[in-house]
Amino acid sequence: MSSIQSLNTTNKESSNFWNFTNNITIETVFQGKIFLKSKNAAFKSCELALAQNYLIKIIPNSANKVALLDKKIIEPFTEAIDQTELFGFKISDSEVSQRFYVENREKLYEWLAAFQVLNKNFMRKIKDDRNIQNTMVTSEELQNSKEESDGISLSCLIKNQYKETIPEALSIKNTKQEYLTSVYALTNFSDDFTLLNEIGHGTVGKVYLANNNSTGKQFAVKAINKEDLAKNEMGLENLVNEIKVMRKLNHPNIIKIHDVYECSNHICLILDYVEHDNLFSRIIEKKAFDENTVARFATKLLSVLDYLSSLNIIHRDIKLENILMTSEDNDYDFKLADFGLAAELNENSLTRCGSPGYIAPEILRKLSYDFKADIFSSGVIFYILLSGKMPFSGRNTIEILRKNRDGIVSFQNEIWRHVSKKGIRFIMKLMEPNHKLRPFAKEALGDPWLQRGLNKLDKKLSNKTLAESVNKKMKIGP
C-alpha cells in the first residue's frame, strides 16, 4: 500500500465531476493507478483511463464513471503533508474540478505527457505549479516566447519521427508510452527563468546560464532547435533518449535534469549549473595529475559507471569535455554531463557512436558491445590524466580512428617512468582491446592501485588537517 493512502487533505472527490456512467468498452490510450480523496478523509486507489475525449474511472463489477474533457484545464501540483511530498494533477472548468494524486513525480510526467500527446487543444492553457516546472527555451526567442505556439510541437515531432517504427496492430498505449514519460514539457519558460548569457554550444544547440525567477538559483539551459531536430534523422531519438535516461539518474557525480521546457522553436533542458571548467581545460592548464589524484578521480568515475550499469544505461561518450569539474581546490570532484548518446543497453547494441580517440575498439569493429565500452573510454581519460598525452593521435580523424580501432597503447614516453607499475597495469587492463578480457566497473573498482592511491591521498589530507590544527593551537598573537 502506498503511503499516500494514510495522509489527509481537504480535497475530496467531486461528485459532479463525472458526467455519466457507462459499461461500454471504450478504446483507451493510457491507463494507470491514481488516488482519490474519499469522504472519510482517506485516500483510495483506483484505475483511471484516458480516451480521446473522455476520462474514465474504472469500477470493477460495475458501470464506469466517465468525465468529458472538452474545454477543461489540467493543472499539475505538488503538496507537502506530514513531511511527505505528494504529486498530482487537477482537471477543472468554470464549474467543477477534481484532483488526482499519483505515486511519484515520474507517474505525474506520464499522465501529463499522455494528455499532451493525445489532445493538444486540451493543453492550451497549463497552470504550472512552481514546484513542477517543465518547458523550453533559447536566447531572446526563449525569453519572449508565448504559452501558445503555432510552431512545431514536440508531440507532433514524436508522432512523425516514430510512425514508421510503430506496428499498426499494436495499440497506442503499448507503443507510445515509453516516449511519453521522457518528453512532457510545459510552456511558460519566460515566467520561470531569466537568461543571462551563452556559456557553451554544441552540434545540436546552445547552452545558456539562467536565473530561476522564484528562487534566484542559477541553472544551465540547454536549448535545442526543433527544426534542426526535424531535419536530423537521429536528432529527436537522441534527445528523447537523453531526457529519458537523465530522468532516471540521481547521483552526486552526475549532472541532474530538473525540467524540460518547450517554446515555439526550441526545446530546453534545465540542468545543474557548474561554474568551474571541464576536465579538458583543467588538464590543459595542469599538463598532468599525480597518481594519488588520478586514483581518487578514477574511483569516482568508475563508481559512476557502475551506477549507470546498475540501471542498464551506457553513456557512450565518456571524454574530457563531458566531465565538469566542481571544485577549484582539487582535481577529482566532478559531475558527468552530456547524455545525448546515452541509451538503455540492448542485447545486441551495434550503433556506432562516440568521440574519436575515446571509442571502444569493439564499436569501431562493428561488434556488439556492452558497459565495458564505457570502461575503455574511462581508461583513455586516466591515461591522459597521468601523462598529459592522448593515447591515439594522428594527423587527421581517420588516422586517429584507425589507431583507436586497433587499440594498441604505448607507455614509452618519458613521463611513464614516473608512474608506478601498478598504475600502468591498471590503465592497460581498462584499455584492453579485447572487450571480453576487459573488466566491468565493479571489478575495476577492486584494483589494488586504486586503494593504494586513496590511502595515500587520505593520509595526505589528514596530515594537512592535523598541521592546520597544530598551527592554530601554537599561534602566538600580540
Secondary structure, 3 states (H helix, E strand, C coil): CCHHHHCCCCCCCCHHHCCEEECCCCCCCEEEEEEEECCCCCEEEEEEEECCCEEEEECCCCCEEEEECCCCEEEEEEEEECCEEEEEEEEECCCCEEEEEECCHHHHHHHHHHHHHHCHHHHCCECCCCCCCCCCCCHHHHHCCCCCCCCCCHHHHHHHHHHHHCCCCCCHHHHHHHHHHHHCCECCHHHHEEEEEEEEECCCEEEEEEEECCCCCEEEEEEEEHHHHHHCCCHHHHHHHHHHHHCCCCCCCECCEEEEEECCCEEEEEEECCCCCEHHHHHHHHCCCCHHHHHHHHHHHHHHHHHHHHCCEECCCCCHHHEEECCCCCCCCEEECCCCCCEECCCCECCCCCCCCCCCHHHHCCCCECCHHHHHHHHHHHHHHHHCCCCCCCCCHHHHHHHHHHCCCCCCCHHHHHCCHHHHHHHHHHCCCCCCCCCCHHHHCCCHHHHHHHHHHHHHHHHHHHHHHHHHHHCCCC
